[in-house]
């Protein structure tokens, strides 16, 4: 009878040991998932901090491609990025380049018109072809000379060579002003794209460096205690 009693006690103890072993194995298998969830939760919390402002509201995160497309309209990219203070700079620079192109075009046309008057291009004219290269007999012509901003003008006489030099001068200035306006336009598009990229980063002065425990380690199947250095830009 005693033998049967001790045999029953041994069977009960073996069942308890087996149950405890199974529990330990199940906990070991569950810990890596918990460690992964822990790191994922930390990453989600960090991303949430990055996307929220100081007042807790969602932070505006512009899309660079959208900013570039809207920047095809001068100032559109800056408006999309909410950089309203840049609008006067863009409009003054681009408008100044276009206005310079307009002024140089007007002055170039004045000299071109006067320069053409030195040539007799009418085949029905009685003096056509009598002078070398179709030139007229006039040695000087009256050309309209405008001031810098085209607020006033005066008419002055000029020889054919003087009119030709003035015509070439204002033509070069017209081309140069067009190139400058094109560069300003291109820079406004590039600036909108770069500003949209920079707004995805946190550029505040609140920088923190801390050491935290970490359970999941690279190339480790089971949870392994360790440390990690976290550099936060808040």
C-alpha positions in Angstrom: 0.0 0.0 0.0 2.8 2.4 0.8 4.5 1.8 -2.5 1.3 2.7 -4.4 1.1 5.9 -2.3 4.7 7.0 -3.1 4.2 6.2 -6.7 1.1 8.5 -6.9 3.1 11.3 -5.2 5.9 10.9 -7.8 3.4 11.1 -10.7 1.9 14.3 -9.3 5.3 15.9 -8.9 6.3 15.0 -12.4 3.2 16.6 -13.8 3.9 19.8 -11.9 7.5 19.9 -13.2 6.3 19.3 -16.8 3.8 22.1 -16.5 6.3 24.5 -15.2 8.8 23.6 -17.9 6.1 24.2 -20.6 5.2 27.6 -19.1 8.9 28.6 -19.1 9.2 27.6 -22.8 6.1 29.5 -23.7 7.3 32.6 -21.9 10.6 32.4 -23.7 8.9 32.1 -27.1 6.6 35.0 -26.2 9.4 37.4 -25.1 10.9 38.0 -28.5 7.6 39.1 -29.9 7.1 41.3 -26.8 10.6 42.8 -27.4 9.7 43.4 -31.1 6.5 45.0 -30.1 8.4 47.1 -27.5 10.8 48.5 -30.1 8.0 49.0 -32.6 6.1 50.9 -30.0 9.1 53.1 -29.3 9.6 53.8 -33.0 5.9 54.7 -33.4 6.1 57.0 -30.4 9.2 58.7 -31.8 7.5 59.2 -35.2 4.4 60.6 -33.5 6.5 63.1 -31.6 8.1 64.1 -34.9 4.8 64.7 -36.6 3.2 66.7 -33.8 4.1 70.3 -32.9 4.7 71.8 -29.5 1.0 72.5 -29.0 0.1 68.8 -29.7 -1.5 69.5 -33.1 -0.4 67.6 -36.2 2.7 69.1 -37.8 2.4 70.2 -41.5 4.5 67.9 -43.6 4.7 69.1 -47.2 5.3 66.7 -50.2 8.4 67.8 -52.2 6.8 66.6 -55.5 3.7 68.7 -54.9 5.8 71.7 -54.0 7.8 71.4 -57.2 4.8 71.2 -59.4 3.1 74.2 -57.7 6.4 76.1 -58.0 5.9 76.1 -61.8 3.6 79.1 -61.0 5.9 81.7 -59.5 5.4 81.7 -55.7 3.1 78.7 -55.8 5.6 76.4 -54.1 6.3 78.9 -51.4 2.6 79.3 -50.7 2.2 75.5 -50.5 5.2 75.3 -48.0 3.6 78.1 -46.0 6.7 80.2 -46.4 4.7 83.4 -47.0 7.6 85.7 -46.1 9.5 84.4 -49.2 6.8 85.6 -51.6 8.0 89.3 -51.8 11.5 88.1 -52.5 10.3 85.8 -55.3 7.9 88.3 -56.9 10.4 91.2 -56.7 13.2 89.2 -58.1 11.2 87.5 -60.9 9.2 90.7 -61.7 12.4 92.8 -61.8 13.9 90.4 -64.3 10.9 90.5 -66.5 10.6 94.3 -66.3 14.3 94.6 -67.3 13.6 92.4 -70.3 10.6 94.6 -71.2 12.7 97.9 -70.9 15.6 96.5 -72.9 13.2 95.2 -75.6 11.6 98.7 -76.0 15.0 100.4 -76.3 16.2 97.8 -78.7 13.2 98.3 -80.9 13.7 102.1 -81.0 17.3 101.7 -82.2 16.3 99.0 -84.6 13.6 101.1 -86.2 16.1 104.0 -86.6 18.8 101.8 -88.0 16.4 100.5 -90.7 15.8 104.1 -91.8 19.4 104.2 -93.1 18.5 101.7 -95.8 16.3 102.1 -98.8 14.4 98.9 -99.0 11.6 100.0 -101.2 12.1 98.6 -104.7 9.7 101.2 -106.2 11.8 104.1 -104.8 13.5 106.2 -107.5 16.8 106.1 -105.6 16.7 102.3 -104.9 20.0 100.7 -105.8 21.7 104.0 -106.6 23.7 104.1 -103.4 26.0 101.3 -102.3 24.2 98.5 -100.4 20.9 100.3 -100.5 22.0 103.0 -98.1 20.2 106.4 -98.1 22.0 109.6 -98.6 21.3 110.7 -94.9 24.4 110.6 -92.7 22.4 110.9 -89.4 19.0 109.9 -88.2 17.0 110.9 -85.2 16.7 108.2 -82.5 14.5 108.1 -79.4 16.7 107.8 -76.3 14.8 106.7 -73.1 16.1 107.0 -69.6 16.8 104.1 -67.3 13.2 103.3 -66.1 11.5 104.7 -69.2 9.9 107.6 -67.3 11.1 110.2 -69.9 12.8 110.3 -73.3 14.4 112.6 -75.8 15.3 112.5 -79.5 18.9 112.8 -80.4 20.7 112.6 -83.8 23.1 109.7 -84.4 25.2 108.2 -87.2 24.6 104.8 -88.6 27.5 103.4 -86.6 26.3 104.9 -83.4 22.8 103.6 -84.0 24.2 100.1 -84.8 26.2 100.1 -81.6 23.2 101.1 -79.6 21.0 98.5 -81.3 23.5 95.7 -80.5 24.0 97.0 -76.9 20.3 96.8 -76.0 19.9 93.5 -77.8 22.6 92.0 -75.6 21.0 93.5 -72.5 17.6 92.0 -73.5 19.1 88.5 -73.8 20.9 88.9 -70.5 17.8 90.0 -68.6 15.9 87.1 -70.1 18.6 84.7 -68.8 18.5 86.3 -65.4 14.7 86.0 -65.2 15.0 82.3 -66.2 17.6 81.6 -63.5 15.4 83.3 -60.9 12.5 81.2 -62.0 14.5 78.0 -61.8 15.9 79.0 -58.3 12.4 79.5 -57.0 11.4 76.0 -58.1 14.6 74.5 -56.5 14.0 76.5 -53.3 10.5 75.2 -53.0 11.6 71.6 -53.4 14.5 71.9 -50.9 12.3 73.7 -48.4 9.7 70.9 -48.6 12.4 68.4 -47.9 13.8 70.3 -44.9 10.4 70.6 -43.4 10.3 66.9 -42.9 13.2 67.2 -40.5 13.0 68.6 -37.0 15.4 71.6 -36.8 14.6 72.8 -33.2 17.4 73.4 -30.7 16.1 70.8 -28.2 18.6 68.0 -28.6 18.7 65.1 -26.2 21.0 62.1 -25.8 20.0 59.3 -23.6 20.9 55.6 -22.9 18.1 53.2 -22.8 17.8 49.4 -22.2 17.1 47.3 -25.2 15.8 43.7 -25.2 16.0 42.7 -28.9 19.5 42.6 -30.3 20.4 42.1 -34.0 21.2 38.5 -35.0 19.7 37.2 -31.7 16.7 34.9 -31.8 16.1 35.1 -28.0 15.7 38.4 -26.0 19.1 39.5 -24.8 19.6 42.5 -22.4 21.6 45.4 -23.8 21.9 49.1 -24.1 21.3 51.6 -26.9 22.2 55.2 -27.3 19.3 57.4 -28.5 19.9 60.8 -30.1 16.7 62.7 -30.4 15.9 65.9 -32.2 12.8 67.3 -30.7 
